[in-house]
């Protein structure tokens, strides 16, 4: 038997979860970015990431500053960033 709330994502749905703050930007939340980036660097391969902030539904002006802060944060972690 499953406890109420055990699978809150399925019970709540994505848009309401976003409105309640389920999405967070680095360095908040998990995983720990410095540890993750160190593990990726140990692979000794060329890698890339895409910075985006999916927050549907929301005001279109809200995701851009978060994506920009995430981009800047990755730069402080030593990542080579391009636009």
Secondary structure, DSSP 8 states (H G I E B T S, - for coil): ---TTTTHHHHH-HHHHHHTT----TTSSSS-HHHHHHHHHTT-S-----------SS-HHHHHHHHHHHHHHHHHTT-----
